[in-house]
Every structure is written in C-alpha cells, then in structure tokens.
Amino acid sequence: MRQLVVQVVLAEVVLNQMVLVKQEHLVKDTRAEPVQSLATVVVEEEELAQLVEQPIKQLEAKDGPWIWRDWLVSPEDAGRWRLQRRAGGSGES
C-alpha cells in the first residue's frame, strides 16, 4: 500500500513538472496562449500509460475524455493525449 501511495505521489509530481515546463516555455514566448492553457499538457501514449499506471491497450480502448485525479484526459491525434487540469480539482484523492 505504501509503495502505491509513493507511486501516485511521484506521478503527480512528474505531471506538475511537465506543466511547469510548459508554463516556462509560454512565458518566454511573446505570442503565448491565454492563461487557461497553462494547466494543459500533451503527452505521448507511453508517457500517459506510465503516469496513470494503465496498459497502452486499455488507453487505446478509450474513445472519449475521462477523469484521472485532478485532470481531464482527452485523446488528441494518434498516440497523443491532452491532460487539462480541472478547475477546483476532482474531489478524488
């Protein structure tokens, strides 16, 4: 159980770091998108599978948006997923 908690915390840290990198990139870009996009990140399928601890086949079976922790996960183009932080969080722990 403790190992699972550590893995979930590490996954959240990694995702937050990805968002911070995106924020830093947008701040440097004078043509930055609106602030709403700062809580959005696009990841490859393999990265998402590791992050949410689900097999790639299970992700491929999903055909629409779904909730993971405080994030709305939506399919993008082939093999890519958009994670967008939900306002106010999911209420899940």
N, C-alpha and C positions, 0 to 999 in steps of 0.2 A: 504494500500500500504506500509506504513512504517513497519507494522508487517511482511509483506512478505520479505522486504529487510533485516530486522533483522534476520529472519529465514534462509535466504540464506547465510548471513554472518556467522551465527553460524554454519551452515552445513559445510561451507568451513573451518572454524576454527577446527571443530571436525575432518575432514578428514586430515587436515595438522598435527594435533596432532597424528593421527594414523600413519602417515608416519614417524613422528619424533620418535615414539616408535619403529617402525621397524628399523630405522636408528641406534638408540641406541643399539638395540639388535644385529645388524650386526657388529657394531663397536666392541662390546665385544667378538664376535665370531671370532676367528682367521681364521676360514675357511669361512669367509664372501664371499657372492656372489659378482660379479662385481658391480661397482658403479651404473650402469644403473638400477639395481633392487632397489636402494634406493628410487626411486619415484614410487614404486609399493606396493599396499596393497591388501590383500584378505579379504573380509568381508562376513558375513552371509547375507542371503536374507533379513531378518528382518531389519538388520542394513542399508542395501542399500535402502530399501523401505522408511525408515525414512529419510535418507540422501537426497535422490532425490525427496522426497515427492510424491511417486507414490505407488499405491496399489500393494501388492505382486502379485496378479493375472495379473496385467499389466506387471510386470517384467517377470513372468513365460512365457508370450506370446512372449517375445523377443527371437529370435533364433540365434542371432549373435552379434558381437561387435557394440556398439553405443557410441556417444559422449555425455558427460554431463560436462558442463563448460570446465575446462582445463584437463579433464580426458577421457581416453578411457576405457569404461566399457565392459568387456568380461565375458561371462559365464564360470565358472570353472566346477567342478563336482556338484552333486546335492545340490542345495541350497546355493552355494557359488559363489561369483563374484570377479573378479580381476579388480582393478582400477589402471591404469597406467597413470601417468602424461605425457601429451603430450609435446614434445619439442616446445617451443615458444608459448604455450598456444593455445586456441581455437579461439581467437578473439571475443568470446562472452563475454557479461558482465552480 
